[in-house]
Amino acid sequence: SLAMLLLMERLSPNERAVYVLREVFAYPHAEIAEILDVTEAGSQQTYHRAKRHIADGRSRAEIDPAAARRVVEEFLAAAATGQTEPLLKLLTDDAISIGDGGGKVPARAKVVVGALEVAKFIRGLFKPSAGKRDMLGGRPAVYAAVVNGEAAALAVVDGRVVGVMSLEWTPEGISGVRNQVNPDKLDRITRRWTASDHGEPLLHAW
């Protein structure tokens, strides 16, 4: 999942290698040690450290709708300025961004790492463009919501959710931005949004 990719990016290269070899391919630590030229005990320690880092990243309290709205409002206000500085104030130094277009809608699938790079990327996303409007079928209205326990900005065109930007919020700032624009994965959230009391949009993009 996108969330797991974000968490994996927080691991060191060695932690990632050990974690994938153990969790995905079920290699015993003796073989992992041989592959990575480390001791078996070192492989075990690295694996447990990687598991702890991933668990720490997952263990966050779900945000309530009022708090989510405040986070999204502040984020959209910063993004709408067209400048990186307001966004930098909201992002953690190690912030990450990733997207999923499913091969049907353009999206940045390669992870963007670091507050400055993420801020530049977000600034570009919010830059007005006729091409973006054409791609999504119109000018989207942006609403605040809670999606999978996280604050999220929902882009809606003609009653259809065309994009979800989930914001991984921490007390230090926004540490992750996940953009879901794959239409195959937006039907369920469109139904939920339609049935909910979503109020007025916070922004009309582009």
N, C-alpha and C positions, 0 to 999 in steps of 0.2 A: 504494500500500500504506500501511498505518498507519505503518510505519517512515519512508516517504518524507514523509508528512504531518508527522511529528515533525521531520524534518530541515528541511523547508520553513519550519516555524514559527521556526527559528533564524535565518533570513535576515531582513534588513531589508526593509521594504515595497518599496523600490526594487529590491533584489536579487531579490526574489520575482517582481516584475513582469517584469524583464528575462529572468530564467531561464525563466519560463513562456512568454513570447512567443517566445523563441528555441528552447527545447527542445520545447515542445508544439505550437506553431503554426508553427514554422520561419520566423519573420519575419527578414528580413535586418536587420543592425544599423542600416542607414540608415533603415528604416521604424520600428524601435524608437525610435531617437533622435527622430524626428519625433513619434511618439505620446506619448513621455514628456517631450518638450521638453528633451532633453539632447544633447550632441554624440555623433557616431558613435563617437569614441574612448572617450568616457565610457561608452557602452553596452557596448562591448567589454570595458573594464576591469571594469565591474560584473558582467558575465556570467562572466568568468574568476574573479572573487572569489567569486561565488555557487557556482560549480562546486567551487572549492577548499574552501569551507565544508561543502558537502555531502559531498565526498570525505573530509574530516577526520572528519565525523560517522560515516561508514560504517567507517572504518579502526580497528577495535577487535579485540583478541584475543578469541577465543572462550573462555568461562569453562568450567572443568572441573566435573564433577558435585559434587565435595566443596566447592569454593568457591561454587557455585550454591546448595547446601544451606545454607551459612552465611549467605549474603545473604538467602535466602528466610526462614530461621528468624528472623533479626533483624528483617526487615520485618514478618512476621506477628506477632511479639511486640509490636512497636510499634503495629501496626494494631489488635490485640486489646485494647489498653488503653482504647480509646474516647476517647482524647485526641489533640490535634494535636501537642503538644510532642515526644513520642518520634518521631513521623514526621518532623517538621521537622529533627531531628538527622541523619536518614538521607538527606534530599533536598538536591539542589543548589539554589541560589537560583533558577535559571532552569528548574527541573524542569517537565515537561509531562506531561499525561495525556490519553489519547484512547481511545474504545471503538468496537467494531463489533458490532452486534446483528443486522445484516442485515434490519432491519425486522420481525424475528420475536421478538426478546427485547429488552427495554428496555436501552439502553446510551447513554452520553454520547458522542455523535459529535462534538460541538463540543469543540475543544481547550481543556483547562484549563491555564492558564499560571501559573507561579510556585509556589514551595514552599508557601506558606501555603494557597493555593487548592487545590492538589493534596492537601495533608494533610487539609483539610476534606472534600474529595470522598472520599478513601479512608476516612476515619473514618466517613462516611455509608454507604459500601458495606459495611463490616464491622459496622454496627449491626444487632443481631438483629431479625428481622422475619418474621412468619408469611407475609406476602405473598411474600417472597423464597423461602422454602422451598417454597411452593405453585408458584411460577413455575418453579423448577428441578426439581420433583418429589421433594423431600426435603431432608434436611439434608446438605450436601456435606462430604466429607472432603477436606482440602487437603494436597497432596503437593508436594514440591520436585522440580524437573526442569530440564533444559536444553532450551530450545526455540529453534531457529534461532540457536544460539550464545549465547543469553542465559539468565540465571537466570529461572525462572518458577515461579509457584505454580499448580498444577492443581487445580481443584475437581471432585470426582468424586462422582456419585450412582449407586448401583447398578451400578458397573462402567462407567459412561459419563462421559467428560469433558464437563462442562457449561460450563466456563469456563477460560480461560488468562489469567493476569496476568503478562505479561512485564516484567521489570525491567531497564532499560538502566543497567548499573552502570559507573561510572567511579571512578578513585581519589579523586575529590572527593565522591562519593556517588551516589545514584540520580538520574539526570537524565531518565528517561522511564519512564512506566508505560502499558502498552498492554493493554487488556482485550478479549479476543476471546470473545464469547459467541454468535456466529452459529452455530447448529447445523449449517448447511451446510458450515462450515469446520472442524468438530471431529471428523469421522469418522476421518480419517487419524490424528490424534493419539490418539484413543481406541484404535485398533488398536495403535499403538506402545506406548501405556501398558499395555494389557492384556498384551502380549507381553514387557514388561520386568520386571525385579526392582525394584519401586518401594518396597518396604519398608513401614513403618508411616506413617500420616498424621501431619503435624505439628500439625494443628488440625482440629477439627470446627466449622464455621462456623454461626452462627445457631441 
